[in-house]
Amino acid sequence: MKRVTITIKKPQESYDIVIGNDLIKDLKKYIKFSEYTKVVLITDDNVWRSWQQVIETALPLNTPHIILPPGEQAKNIDSLQIIWKKLLDIGCDRKSLIINFGGGVIGDIGGFAASTYMRGIDFINIPSTLLSQIDASVGGKTGFDFVGIKNLIGTFNQPNAVFIDVQTLTTLPKREFISGFAEIIKTGLIFDKDFFETVTSKNPSEFSESELIKIIEKSCDLKSTIVQMDEKENGKRKLLNFGHTIGHAIESISLETDKPLLHGEAVSIGMVAEAKIAKEIGLFTQEEATIIKEKLQNAGLPITLPNFSTESIIKKMKSDKKNSGGHINFTLLKKIGDAIINQTVDEEVIKKILNNVSMEQ
């Protein structure tokens, strides 16, 4: 059984990201539950059905739990009010601990609840999806969707620890597993060409468990390095936004339809479009833009825009929290493994590329 630990260090605190197989049952070895007055589990219906017996055994006896509906649609203020009310009813105080067990939605909303209840209580993330294991659970971003805009309201609040158990991926639907690889591929594209080539060398489902642990470890290591340098996204952390300016916009629109995109699927399309934008303004080569599109397609990820109007996409992009001074802000590639932040692009160029990506087959 392989386990690795990555420590994120900050000036006044640090926390561990523990990665391995069959970790959940050993939580009592890592967490001093006796230090807390209350421990509360937050999860969703799907995770609870698959992992109830395992997680109940791993936590203190009769740990109260809050179970939310699965999916992005639950990441709203109504869910937060349910959580806050339940925490109050349970009698949670500032010495309480929240355990977020689930995908990115649970980590985001559970982390936000922890950061705001009584002005902040401790929380631990146990991400159960590949996407949350390599992205959402690491870095301290918490929040929820508001008025149709993804993650509009949120905080920066670091967890006390993250436990990544690859065993949870055995119950993950294939579509969600592949969606997670979009963020892994993005990490290679912005930081490390060799890593990009490794993670796109075969279909995501073909990687062994030991290879997957190494991929997760490398992804977390690269992201944690950036988070330690720029926790609140004032500079280098913006590199992580490649593919997200367009990706978040089309994801938000898709959530209003009967065929919502998963986050990684939207980011995949966003990366194809933003690579084309970089090529259009002379930053990037056509050859590398084509490589990105082909590798994403080979991974089983979508590469063309749904039938959304260009105007609706740009409207969503203009409400993105990463913008400043009324300008849409992009992180764009100069080459595979090297990205640049704070790029503004003429709106006509954006429209041209969105129309191009919509027409591609």
Secondary structure, DSSP 8 states (H G I E B T S, - for coil): --EEEEEEE-SS-EEEEEEESS-GGGHHHH--GGG-S-EEEEEEHHHHHHHHHHHHHHSSTT--EEEE-SSGGG-SHHHHHHHHHHHHHHT--TT-EEEEEESHHHHHHHHHHHHHGGG--EEEEEE-SHHIIIIITSS-EEEEEETTEEEEEEEE---SEEEEEGGGGGGS-HHHHHHHHHHHHHHHHHH-HHHHHHHTSS-GGGS-HHHHHHHHHHHHHHHHHHHHH-TTSSSGGGGGGTTHHHHHHHHHHHTTSSS---HHHHHHHHHHHHHHHHHHTTSS-HHHHHHHHHHHHHTT---S--S--HHHHHHHHHT-TT-BTTB-EEEEEEETTEEEEEEE--HHHHHHHHHHHHH--
